[in-house]
């Protein structure tokens, strides 16, 4: 039996490295036991290093498995590492395994990923900050007990939503702290350690009396290291740094631009302003222009928000702006947009009446000389941006949403969705009708002209289903 000791409960990279090495050495799932390191235990390295590495070994798994595994690993089920290794093992000889939804392992991993995403949604919907500290230096704190280990994945949403307020989300697993330009992760705390006004006042008194020293704080008050933005900032700052050294918690986002101008604005006023603004696309677009919910804003030229009439009955969702869209600030104006325009026309849909947006609103790319090569957005980026799609959906209230490609389908349906299984049929999702089809850039990439023509026709057929649905609902109205 091989015992693999991972660094922490959400150590996806550790699991991935160990699983790869085990699989290329043909170590059967039944011969592996997975556990998480306690302070005095062996590290992962000493356990798998006994197995030879074969760096050149080809080991490909479907991208969807990686996305599922990254989510499922956050589930509290103790069997998750073993389940994921079993799936990985089986995927070697059965590449389509993940489509076999009646397979117990496949069903379980999907259920775990769904539970994790549901928990993130619950946290996004229910978490409430309260204000602590003094007027000019207010800090916002929320206590939350997530069902799964989701804090690091869920936190960027709040950085986008409450970008100009310093906040801390305190949980028993880990705490997340936002200072206006980066999220820091520190160890979790017990509910009894959540600060009250009294404890804060006490800290202030000790500070005023010269008793509030960093050393004392480190020993006695470590869990409260989120007091970064209170006036004793210079005292607290090293503590945050210490805390981050003590944990493997990353900076989720790092500062590359000048810090945002801090507005000393009470949370209540901000929430009222949000409430008033919510509902109009123009107001949402203004708000999204400063979105920092994931790191993509740093390299992109601008946020490319959705466009189209607020009365649109059809909403099209793409993946993310491309090079041309990033420069122009409008969705679907480049080559994929031109193909989309042509297909819409052939399907009898007037683009001017459609609201068109993207799952992710900043361009993701890697520079290659003078070219910016498009990169597919990952699940955290899609999830961080989903707040905008949700708010666009609430503002437009379309009859039908058409998701163009896998990233769009993932955002619209809230889960990873294989296109081939779902395309071309109407899906009832929450209060919305959804149709999934391919992305026009997939058609542009097809090398074979015959396949391209066939696929283009299928794309038009899908859009015609959308057009038919809109006609039916217009007649019914
Ligand atoms: N691809 C997309 O998904 N969206 C755009 O806006 C352009 C290309």
Boltz pocket constraint, residues with backbone or C-beta under 6 A from the ligand:
constraints:
  - pocket:
      binder: B
      contacts: [[A, 318], [A, 319], [A, 320], [A, 321], [A, 322], [A, 325], [A, 330], [A, 331], [A, 332], [A, 333], [A, 334], [A, 336], [A, 337], [A, 357], [A, 358], [A, 404], [A, 441]]
      max_distance: 6.0
